[in-house]
Amino acid sequence: MATATEAAAPALAPVPVSLPNADEFLTDAQWNVLMAIMDTVIPSIRIQETTKGAAQDLGTIYLPSDEYSEAAIKLRNASSPLNHSSDVLEAYLAERPSDNPFFTQLLKCVLSNVPPSKKRDMRILFSILNTRAGSLLLTSYATPLPSLPVADRAKILQSWAASPLFALRSLFKSMTTLGKLAHVRSSATFAPLTGFPAVPAAWTPGEKSYQYEFVQFEQGSEGASPVEIATDVVILGSGCGAGVVANRLAAEFGGAVSVLVLEKGRHLDASHYPMPQTTGLSTLFEAGGVVETDDGSMTVTAGSCFGGGGTVNWSAALQTQDFVRKEWAEARGLPFFEGEEFQNCLDRVCEKMGVTGEIDPNHANRVLLEGGKALGYTAKIVPQNVRKEKHNCGYCTLGCWKGEKMGPVNGWFPEAAEEGVKFAEGFKVGKVLFEQKKGKKVASGVEGVWTSKAGSTVQVVVKAKKVVVSCGTLWSPVVLINSGLKNPQIGKNLYLHPTNFVSGVFDEDIQPWEGGSLTSVVGSFDNLDSKGHGVKLEAMSMMPSFCMSFLPWASGPEYKLLSAKFRHLNTFIAICRDRETGHIYRDPTTGSPRIAYTPSDFDRAHNLRGVLELCKILFSQRAREIHPAIAGIAPFVRRDGRDEAMEKKDFDKWLAKVKATGNKPPVTPFASAHQMGTCRMSAKPKEGVVDPKGRVWGTEGLYVADASVFPSASGVNPMVTTMAVSDWIAQGLCEDLRGEGIAARL
């Protein structure tokens, strides 16, 4: 007989060191082409053999002894004050992706998430590059790419970066990004060279967060009907919107209303955090942390675990700005956004999370604060949602080991669980179910598939009186489309806050991984068009698996030497409140969300302004090197003993070149950690997907509560706005339940 039971969370197991099974869709020959490219992005560098006739490997760069010694000296300087032996330096230089089985496994894991149409294109491309005629067509070499020396392969990559063909420029960006990302996650030499520790300096083992119980589903005999259970309210997703809704329902009704939260990802206790660089992205993020837009112009990062984005974000807790609220109220016809009720929602969620501005900025954030103020810009502290504690952990994007970051898992769900709210992990919802009642389309539950930790699957139907979709901006529209809703606005109006990058190398030993990730912001340029569109300047998480893939790549040796400076390096972001939009649609084969979005000329101009201003700030703070992530731009490098006036003159010339070159995609990397708008809230049915109370137009009993309902881009980290909007929607849901005769608790 099909049943549903509850089981206490088992004793904590060690963090998994293996990766999910990968879809090996490339043939051996095609794979050899890919690995030849990877060995070019991250090359092995060895000293030239002096033995006459010594065999040389095509995939290795051999340097004469004097050049090799010079590279080793640069490497030693880059990793100072660590005083490494020659063995450490030589191992780093010699390391090669194709020799590392874990690099291969990581690469396969990332590529297994590529949409089928792109997999087909990759198979065709790599097959072409493995023939003489095809190689001549794409590389100007009448030799299959794997048979070329690595120096020639590097010339090919560089030619792709400058190609007039968008497809080849996109290929350059994708291949170099993949190589950098997989290398820093799998390298056996990077951490020893740079001194990057697996955990923060203050880390202690054994920290635990709230001990959740998760519903377990048991399938009856083979061929049996789906498991069927009932609840009053089912919430799809466990991110910031879901956390607030579940907490509000529990507080209002206690056990009088049964609530079930369904999450497709998994929960890990705080004692597992921070996750290691190797497996953290694959465990905690959508598609292993690498989701590309259709044209390859942007990389999108979204949480996919219990707690969603609230588990992996950087703690930034900024309230919605007045000019955005004014736009939503006046231009979008939603006046409550400018009113006291919405302000109360903002204040309530911030108070609940213990938002504090008591921050000790680390080096990167001091650079922004001091550099911004020195140039006359508005620079301020970014509050954090950390129980009013000082939370100096830069590792939190891989999970909060202290359990202090007050997202859904630590802040909202524990109280709900104590009031009887139930949870299921590993549950992927297929669609919302409806009944016709008096000619109306009324939500009656959901159906989906639950996967146990052992890998067995169970078909499940959850009957419910109310359904709340909180699957996030990528998945919420897909769920609505799967459910048969035909509103043409579903999936439209996608905002991504496109981001560009600038890195600075400093003489000091700054250990950038220590301290809070994003605790300051320069806001002088966030309203460049007088209509609320512009760019903010912020610091980036300095987890290597995040920042290193956005360092510029001009050649393999240059990148290896640059990444070796990690101990002295900070990366900063120019994050734009975008005016133009893209859309989400469902992949016809996998059913997963696909992203159609290209940063517009209008928005890119704001990003570029941010890049230029970041360069100015870094120069004012005496960065030794300034590296904007713009292809074709060499870094600005200070020279010892040089007159400051001459340095400034050279810097201004260099900056003019950066401006003239611009930030055109795809070779200029753009990224997004903020997705908004695909189930837009609107005053009229034809203008959006949900009404001002979050109820899906044309239905009853169906709500959306997450960042997908934003009328336009928030312009700041969307966490607080998402929670406040969801609190507003949850209040309306409670009113609807009371109107149906369910009494609130006294």
N, C-alpha and C positions, 0 to 999 in steps of 0.2 A: 504493500500500500504506500502511495506517495505521501510523504510527510515533511514537515518543516520543524526543526528543533533548534534550540539555542545551545551553544557550547562556549564554555569559558575559553578565553585565549590561552593557547598552550604555553608551556614554559618557553622562554625566548631562546630561539636558535641563533647560532652565529650568523652574522651578515653573509648572505650568499656571495660566493666568490665567482660563480659561474654566470654566464649571460644567457638570455633566452635563446632558444633554438632559432637559427637563422635560415632564411629561405635562400638556398644556394642556387640562384637562377642563372649564374654565368657558367659557361663551359670552362674547362681547364685553360684552353687557349685564350679565351676572353679574360679570364682571371689573371693570366700572366701579363696581359697588356695593362690591366688596372694596377697590378703590383709594380710594374715598371714605372708607371706614373708616380705611385706612392714613394718609391725609392728615389725618385727625382725631387719630389717635394721635400722629403726628409732624407738626404743622402748620407751614405757612409763615407767618411773622410779618413784616409790613411796616408801614411808616409810612403813616398815612392821607394819601391824596392831597388836596391843598388845591384842586385845580382843580375847579370846579363841574361836576357831571355826569360826572366821571371814572368809567369802568367799573371795577367791582370783581369780583374772582374769588370765586366761592362757596367755593372751597377754601383761601382765605387769610384769616388774621386780620389786620385792619387796626387799628392803634392810633393814637390821637392823638399828636402829636409829643412831648408831655410824658411820656406813658406809654411810648412807644417809647424815649425817652431814658433813662427809669428802667430799662427792660429791658436796654438796652445797658450801663448802668453796672453792673447786677447781673452781667451776663455778663463784663464786664471784671474785676470783683472775683473772680468764680468761677474765671477762668483765670489769676489772678495766680500767680507773679510775671512771667509773660509779659506783655509790654506790646504788645498787638495794635493794629494800625491799625483804623480804623472799618470798612474794607472786610472784614476777617476777621470781625468781629462781625456785620456786616450779612449776610454770606454764610451764616453759621451760622443766623441767625434766619430767613432767607428760604428755606433749603433745604427741599424738599418731595419726598416719596417718588415721587409720580407723574411728576415731572420727571426722575427718575434711572433710566435703562434698567437699570443694574446692580441697583438695588433690585428692579425688576420681575423680573429674571432670578432673583435669589436667592429671591424669594417663590415663584415657580413651581417652583423646585428643591425647596424645603422641602415645598410642597403636593403635589408629585408622589409623595411618600412616604406621604401620608395613605391609610389603608385605603379600599378601594372603597366600603364602606357609609358612611363619613364624607364621602367625595367626593359621594355622592348627596345626603346631608343638606345639604351646603354649597350644592349647585346649587339645591336646593329653597328654602333660606333666602334666598339672594341673589336668586332670582327673585321671592320674596314681597316683599322689601324694595325691589324695583324697580317695584312697583305701588302705586297710591294706597290700595287697600283693604288690601293686605298691610302696607304701612307703618303705616297707622292701627292695625292689630291689634298690631304689635310695637313701635311707637315713639310712639303717640299723635299722630303727625303725618300728616295726610291728603295727604302729598306723598312721592313716591319719594325714598329716602334720598339719592341723588346730587344731587338738585335742592335739597336743603336747605343753608343756610349752615353753615359748619364749626362755628359756636357752637351751633347746634341739634343737629348730629350729636354734639357732645361731651356735651350733656345726655342724649342717647339712650344713649351708652355708660355714662354715670354711672348712669342708671336701670337698665340691665342689671346693673350691679355690685350694686345693692341690691334686685334683683328677688326675689320669693319663689320664682320658678321656677329650679330648679337649672340647666336647660338654658340660660337667658339669662345666669345668672351664669358658667357655663362658657364661653359665647360671649364675654363680656367679657374673661375671662382669656385665652382663646386669641387673640383679635384683638389685644389690647394687647401680649401677649408676642411675637406674630409681628411686629408693627410695630417694637417696640424691637429685636428681634434682627436683623431685616433692615436696619434703619437703621444700627446701629452697625457692621455688616459692610460696608455699601456707601457710607456717607457720605463725601463728598469734603471735608467741613469739620470733622468731629469731631477727627481727629488734628491738623490745624494749630491748632485752637483750644486743645486741651488739652496739646499737646506730646507726645502719645503716639507713641513711635518704633516703626517696623516691626520692629526687632530690639533685643535687650538692649544696654545701654551697652557691655558688654565683647565684643560679637559681632565675630568676624573671619570673612571668607569662606574657603571652601575646606576646611573640616573634613570628614573622611570617616570613615565607620564601616566595618565589615567588608564586603568586596565579595562579595556572594552571587552564586551562579549559580542560575538557576531553570529547571526542566524546561520545555521547549516541546513542544507536541503538534501533530502534523501529520495532518490528515484526508486520507484517500485520495480517490478519486473520489466524486462526489455519490451519496448513497445507500449508501455503504460502511458496513460494520459499525463499531461504536465502536472507538476505539483501546483496546487492552488491554495493560496492563503488570502486572508482578508485583513484590511486595516482601514482606519478612517482616512488617514492622509498618507500618501506615499510621496517621498521626495527623491527625485532622481539626481544623483550627484551629491558630493559632500564638501564642496568648496565654500567660499566665503558667504555666498547667498544662502546655501543650504543650511550652514551653521546657524545663521541668524534666524531663519524661519523655524527650524526645529526648536531652538531655544525659546523663541516667542510662543510657539504652540504649547510647549511644556510649561512655561510660566503662567500662561493664561488658563489652561485647562487641566494641567496635571494628567492623571490617568484617565480623565473623562474622555479624552480623544487619543486614540491609538495612532502612533506615527512610526513609519518605517523608512529609513534612509538607505538608498541603494547606491553603491559605489563600484565602478568597474575596476578601479585600482586596488591596491593592497595597503594595509596598515602595518607600520613598524613602530615598535615602542621607542621612546627616546633613548634607551640604552643602546640602540643600534646606530644612533646618530653621532656625528655626521657620517653619512654614507661615504665610502671611499670613492676617489675619482674614477676608478675603473668601472664600477657598476652603478654609481649613484644616478647618472642620467638615465640609464636603461631602466632603473627601478622606479624612479620618482616622476619622470617626465613623459609627456606624450611622444610616441614614436622615438623613444630614446633620446629626446632632447633636440632632435634635428628634423624639423618640418619645413620644407621649402615651399615657397609660393610656386605657382605653375611655371612662371618664366625664370625662376631661380634668382630673382632680384632680392629676395628677403628670406632670412631664416627666422622661423617663429618658434618660440619656446613657451610651453604651457605645462602646468602641473597635471599629473595623472596618477594620483595616489589618494589615500584617505586624507581628507583635508584640502585636496586640490592645491590651488595657488597659495592658499594660506599656510601650507606646509613648507613650500619651497621659495617663498618670496623673501625680500630683503628687509622686512620689518617696517618699511616706510609707511607712515600713517598720516597722510595729508587730506584735509577736508576739501571738498569741491569748491573751486574758486568762484567768487561772486560773478565774474563776467560770464562764466559757463552757466551758472544757475540762471542768470538773467536771460541768456540765449534760450535755454530750455523753457523758461517760463513764457517769454514773449514770442520768440520766433517759432517755437514748437507748440505753443498753446497749452502749456502745462504749468499753470500759475503756482501750484503748491511748491514748486522747487524754489521759489523766492520767499516762501512764507515761513512762519515760525514753526509749523509742524515738521517741515523737512529739516530745519536747523536742529530741532529737538532730536530727530533721528540721528543726525551727524554727531551731536554731543553725546547721545546715549551710547552709541557703539564705541566711541572713543573712551568714554568713562569705563565701559565694561571691559575694554582691553587694557586699561591702565596705560593709555598713551602718555608718553613723557617726552619732554625736550631736554631732560638732564642727560647730556651726551658728552663723552670724551672723544672728540674726533680723532681718527687716526691720521696718518700722514697725508693720504689722498684727500681726505675731506678738509684737512687744514689748508692744503694747497688751494682748494676752491674758495674757502672762506677768506683766507688772507690775500690770495691773488685777486679774487673778485673785489674785495674792499679796496685793495691798492689801486685798482683801475677805476674805482668809482662805481662799481656795479652793486646791485642788491644781492647780498649773499646771506643766507640764514641756515640755521639748524633745521633738519628734517626730523620731526618727532617719530618715535618708535612705539610699536604696540607690544610692550614688554613688561606689563604689570608694574609700571612706574619704577622699574629697576634700571640700573646701568647695565646694558647688555652689549658687551664688546666682543661679539662673535661674528667674524667674517665668514664662517663656514655654514651659516644658517640656510643658505640656499640648497644645501644637501641634508637638511633636517636639523631641528633645534635640539641639541643634546641636553640642554638644561630644562627643556620643557617650558621655557619662559615666553616664547613667542606666542602671543595670544590669538592665533588663528582658530579655525574650527576645532581642531583636535584638542588643544589645551585651553581654549577660552570659551567655546560655545557648546560643544557637545557634552562635556562631562555633566553639567547641570541637567541637560536634556535627558541623558542616560539615567540619572538618578530619579527622574520623574517617569521613567518607563519607556522612553523613546528607544526603538530597536534599530539595529544596523546590520547591513549585509555588505561584505566586500566581495570582489570578484564577480559582480553582477552587471552584465552588459544588457541594457534595456534595448529591446527591438523597436517597440512602438507603444503609443498610448492607445488604449481601447476606448471605444465610445458606444453609447446606447442612444437610440432615438426616443426622446420623451416629449410628447406634445409638439412634435415637429422641430425639436431642438437637439443639437449635437452635444451630448452630455458625457464628459469623461467618466469612465467606470473602472479604470485601473490601467495596468501595464502588463506587457509580456516581455520576457527576455530569457537570457541564458546565464545560469550561475555556474562558475567554474571553481571547484575545490582547489585547495593548495596542492593536492596530489595530482590535479589535472583532469579529474572526471567532470563531466558536464551534466547539468540538469535543466530541462525546460521548466520555466516557472511562470505562472500567472498570478499577479497580485491584484486582487479586487479592492477598489478604494472609492471613497466618496469624493475625494479631492486629490488631484495630481498636481504636484509642483515640479516643474522642469528647471533644474539648476545644474545643467551639464556643462555650462561654460559657453563662451561665444562660438567655439568651433563645433561643439556637438549638439547644443540645444536646437539649432535650426535643422540639423540632420534628423533628430528625433521627431520633430514636428513634420518634416517631409515624409519620413517613414510612416507616420501615423495617418497619412492621406490628406493632410491639410493643403489646400491649394492657394493660399494667400501668396500672391507674387512677391510680397515684401519679405517673406521668410528667406533668410540667408543674405539679403541685401544690406547695404549701409554698414559695411565692415570698416572699422577704424583700427589701426595697428600701432599708433605712436612710433613711426619709423625712427630708427636710431643709427647714428654714425659714431665712429670711435676715433679717439686720439690717445696715444700712449706717450708717457714721458719717462725718461731714464734719469735718475738722480745720483749724485755722488754718494749720498748717505746710504747706510744700511737700513732700509726702511721696512723690510719684512712685510710686504703689503697685505699678506693674508691675515694679519692680526688686526683686531678692532672691527667695529661695525662697518658693514659694506657701504651703505648709502645713508649718510647722516648729515649731509649738507647739500644745498642747491643754490645756484645762481639763477635768479628769475628775471633779470633785467630785459630779457629778449623774448618773453613768453606771450607778447601781444604785439607782434610786429606789424600786423595789418589793421590794428585798431578794431578788429572783430574777434579777438580771442585766439588767433592763430600765431604761433611762433615756436620758440625752442627754449628748453631748459638745459642747464649744464649740471651734470651730476657725476659722482664717482661710480665705478662699476665694481661688482663682486670680483675679488681677485682670486677666486678659485681658478686654478689653471685651466680646468675643462671649460670654463666660460670665457676668460679673457684672452687666452693664448691663440684661439682660433681666429681672433680678429686683429692680430698683429699683421702688418703688411708683409707680403711675400714678394721679393724681387728675385731671389735665387735661394737654392737650398742651403749653401754655406752661410749666406747672410742671415737667413732665418734661424739657423741653429745657433749662431753667435748672439743674435738678438734675444732669443728666448732664454739663453743662458743668463741674461741680465735680469731675470725675473725678480731676484731678491732686491733689486734697485728700481723696479719698474711699477708704475701705476697706469691704469687705463681709465679713461673718462668717456662719458657719453654725452652726445648732443641729441636730445630726445624731443621730437616735434609733435605738437598737437596738430594732427593732420586735418585738412579741410576736405580733401578728396577721398573717395572710398573705393573699396573692392567688394568682393562677395564670396560667400561660402557656397559650395555645392557638393553633392554626394558623388563619390567615385562610383561609376556604374558597375565596377567589378567587386570592389571590397566593401562598399558602403561607407567608407571612412570619409571625413571631411576633406575636401580639396579647397585650396585658397587661390583665388584669382585677385591679385593685387600687385600693382607696380607703383612705387613712389612717384608722385606727380612732379612736374617741373616746379609748381608753386610750393609744394611742401619741401622738395629737395633744396630749394633756395634757403629755406629756414634752417634746415639741417646744416647746410654749408656755412651759414652765418655762425651757427653754434661751433662748428669745427674751427673756424677762424678765431673765435673768441677764446676757445679752449687753448689754442696755440699761444695766444697773447698771455693768457694766465700762466701757462707753463713757462714761457719766457720770463715773465716777471718774477717767477719763483725760482729762477735759475736752474731749470732742468738742464742737464747736460745734453740730452738728445730729445728731440720732439718728432714723433712718428705718427702723422695722420694716416688712417687706413684708407688711402687713396692711391690706386695703382698709378705708377709712373712718377710718383713724387718721392725723391730721396729725402731722408730725414734732415732736419736742421741740427747741426752739431756745434756746440760751443768749443772754442779753442782756448787752451790755457794761455794766460799772459796777454790776451788780446784786449785792446782798448774797448770799453763798454760801448762807446759811441759807434765804433766800427761794427761791433757785434750787432747793435740795434739796426744799423743800416743794412747789413747783410740779412738780418732776420726779416726786415720789411720787404726786401726784394724776394726772399724765399716765400713769404706769406702771399705776396702778389701772384707768384706762380701757382701756389695752392688754389687761390681763388680763380685764376684763369683756367686751370685744369678742371676744376669742378668735381662733382661727386656723382657722376653718371653711373647708373646700374648697368650691367650686373657686376662689373669688376670692383666697384666700390661696394663693400659689404654693408648691407642694411639688415637690421634685426628688429624683432619685436618680442617683448615680454608682456605686452598689454593688448588684449584683444577685446573689442567692444562692438555692440550695435546691431548684431545680425537678427535680433528679434525686437526691433525698435519699439519703444513706448510712443504712443501717439494719441492725439486728441480725437482723430477720426479714423475709422477702420481702413480707409484706402491709403492712409499715410504710414501705417506701421503694422505691427504684429500683435501687440498687447495694448490694452486700454490703460488709463492712468492709474489703475489699481493692480496692474500686472496680469489681468485676465485676458486670455487669448481671444481675440476678436472672432466672433462666429461660433464660439463654444461656451459651455458652462462647466464649471468645476475644474478647469484647466488654467494653470498659472505658470508664468516664467519669472524666476527670481535669480538673476545673476547679471554680469556685466553686459550680456547680450541685449538687455532692454534699454541701455543708454540711448538717449535721443541723438547724441553725437559723442565725439571723443571727450573724455573727462579732462585731459590736459595735465593731470597729475596721476601718480600711482592710483589705480582704480580701486584698491582694496576698501578704503573707508567709504567711498561713494557706493560701491557695490553693496556693502553691508547696510548703509543707510537706506538705499532704495529698497533693499530686500526687507528691511524692518518696516518700511512703509507698506510694502506689499503684504507682509505677514499680518500687519494690523488689519488690512482689508480682508484677508482670509479669515482672521478670527471673527470679524464682524459678520462675514457670510455664514460661518458656522453657528454663531449665536443666533443669527436670523433663522436658522433651520432648527432651532430648539435646543441646542447644546449649551448648557449653562457653564459660564466661566467659574473658576474657583473663587472663593471668597478671599 
